[in-house]
Amino acid sequence: MVNEVKAVDVQSLHIELGRDASRVHVLKGIDLTINQGEAVGLVGPSGSGKSTLLMAMAGLERAGSGKIIIADQDITTMSEDELAQFRGRQIGIVFQSFHLIETMTALENVAVPLELAGHNDPFTRARKELEAVGLKDRLSHYPSELSGGEQQRVAIARALAPDPTLLLADEPTGNLDATNGDMIVELLFALKRERNMTMVLVTHDLRLAARCDRTIQLNSGKIVTKSDASS
């Protein structure tokens, strides 16, 4: 269920990347509001700025100008330490590449970030999250012993373990075959419903975009259309 409460409010966002002659104006005055509990798909051609916009919402790309307000806090004014702490509490991130640590088990991959963040009982929490994504019997397996779909499930468990209010996913099915991709899509939306999270997805997968409450199309660093998935 979507509440008429702003979860994300992007105001006149400009971002330039690169230096000197190679400098590129990637985002050009983005204005976007996402409500609490909403699922939004960011779509558009490669190079349109959708991943940069997602990373800016995560505080992993810095705004040149404009504001990004998440949970009533302007993250563009935060220091790197403040951003890291804020991300740890409020934002979960899932990438196309799973970014698991190869020398750690599934359980450790989820628990260690919680431990570093000072969670009271990181391994119990990690075990619970891995069970929630269907990996109860794979806790002691290393990434090399897991399928691509299972590795992405570990990454999702890691993102959700701190109980964030906002989940950001950049091409979460991009490295998976169709069957595993469909399973990850079902899992993401089931978890979103259960936790009433806000979710923003960057995707080229039109089936994934169609599951969202709304799609936002970018082209050349600007929003060109905003539409309900049903329209």
N, C-alpha and C positions, 0 to 999 in steps of 0.2 A: 504494500500500500504506500502511495506517495503522499507525503505531507507537504502542505504549502509553507514549508520552512526552508530557507535557503541553506543548503549544505555547502555549495560552492558558488562563489560570486566573482567572476572575472570581469574586470573593468578596464577598458582601453589598453589592453596588454600589447606591448611591442617587445619583440626580442630580435636582436641581431647576433649572428654567430660568425666566427672567423675574424680575421684581422686585415686591415688595410684594403688592398685591391680585391682580396678574396672574401671580404665581409659581405654577408648576405642578410637581408631583412626577412627573417623567417616568418614571424608573426606580425601582422599589421593591424593593430587596433581591435583586438578580439574582445567582444562583449558577450558574456555567456552566464546564465544562471541555471544551476541544477538544484532541484529540490531534494530534501531529505527522503530517502527511500526510493529514489528514481534510478532507473538503469538507462544510461545514455551511451549510444554508440557513436564514435568519431570515425567518419569515413572520408575517403577522398584519395586521389592518386598519390603515388610515391612522391615525396618532396613537397606535399601540400602544407605540412606543418602540424599534422595531427599528433605525431609522437612527441614533438617539441612541446605542444600544448599540454599533453599528458604529463610530461616530465616537469613542466613548470608548476602544474598543480601539486606534484610531489615535492616541490622545492629542490629538484635536482637540476633544473635549468633556472638561471636567474633572470628576472624581468629587467629589460632595459628601462621601461617606464610602464605605468599602470599599476593595478592592484590585483591580488588574488586573495580573497577572503574565504577561509575554510573554518567552520565551527566558530564563526564570529571573530576570527583572528586573522589579521593581515600578515600572511607569511612573507610578503616581499620586504617587510621591515625587520625580519628576524636575522640574527647572526647564524653562522653555520651550526654552532652548538645548540642554539635554540631550535633551529629547524630539525636537527637530528632528534632532539627530545620530542618535539611535536610530532614528527613522523612516527616515532616509536609508539606514541599513544593513539594517534588518530588515523593514520594512513597505512593501508596494506598495499603492496605492489607485487604484481605478477608480470614477469617478462616472457618474451617469446623463447629466449634461451633460459634454461631453468636456473642457472647460477647456483647450483648446489656445490658444496665442498666435497670433493671426491674422496677425501680421507676420513669423512665423517659418515656415520650411519644415518638413515632417515630420521631416527629419533634425535640424534645429535644435531642434525641440520636444522631442526625446528627448535630444539631446546636451547642451544648455545646462544642465539640472539636474545632469547628471553632472559637467559642467565646474565648476559652482559648488560641488559637493560634493568637488572635488579629485581626481576620477578621472584616472588616468594618460593614458588615450587615449579621451576621451569620444566622438569622432566615429566611431571604428572600432567601439566597443561599440554605439553607437546604430544604425549601419548593420546590424550583425549582428542586433540585436533587431527592426528593421523587416523584415529579410529573413525572420526567424522567424515573423512574423505575416502574411507574404505580400505585403509592400509594396516589394519590391526595385525595382520600376519607378516608384515614387511618391515617392522620397526628396526630390526637389526641388520637390514640389508644396506649395502653401499650403493651409491648412484649407478655404478657400472653393472650392478646386479638387478637393476630395475629397468622396466620398459620406459619408453618416452612418456607414455601416458601416466605411468606411476611416478616418474620424476616430476611431472607437472603437478600431480596431486600433492607431492611433498612440498613443492614450492607454494601451492595454494594454502596448505596447512601452515606453513611458515608465515605467510602473509596475514593469515587470519588469527594466529595464536595470540597476538596482543589485544584482540577484540576491537579492531578499528571501526570507526564510523564510516570511513570512505575506503573503497577498494578500487584501485587503478590497475588495469590490465592492458599490456601492450602486446597485441597479436598473440593471445594466450593459446591459440590452436595452430599457430604458424608452423611449428616444427613437428606437427603430429599428422598421422594419416587420418582419413575421414572418420573411421570408426572411433579412434581414440579422441579425435577432435569433438565429435558429437557427445561423447561421454563427459568430456571436460566442460562443454557448454551446459549440459544438464546439471552437472555438479555446481557450477558457478551460480546458476540461477536458483537452484534449490537452496544453497547456502545464503544467498542474498535474501530470499523470502524468509527463511528461518530467523535471520538476524536483523531484518529490516535495515540492511545496509544501503548506502548509496554506492552505485557502481558505475564507473566510466571505463569503456572499452575502446581501444583502437583496434580496428579490424578491417581486413579486405574481404572477409567472409560474409557474404550477404545474408546467409542463413543466421549467423550469429547476430548481425546488426538487426535483423528482423525480429529477434527476440526482445530487443530493448524497447522501453517505453517511447523513446525518441531517438532519432538519428540526427547528427549534426554533420553536414558535409563541408569540408574545407577545400579550398583551391587557392594556390599561390599565397598562402598565409592569411587568407580571409575566410570567414564563414559565408558560404554562398546559399545554403538552404538549411532550414530547421524543420523537421517533420516528425509526426507520430509514425511509429513503425507500421501502423495499420493503414496509413494513408497512401 
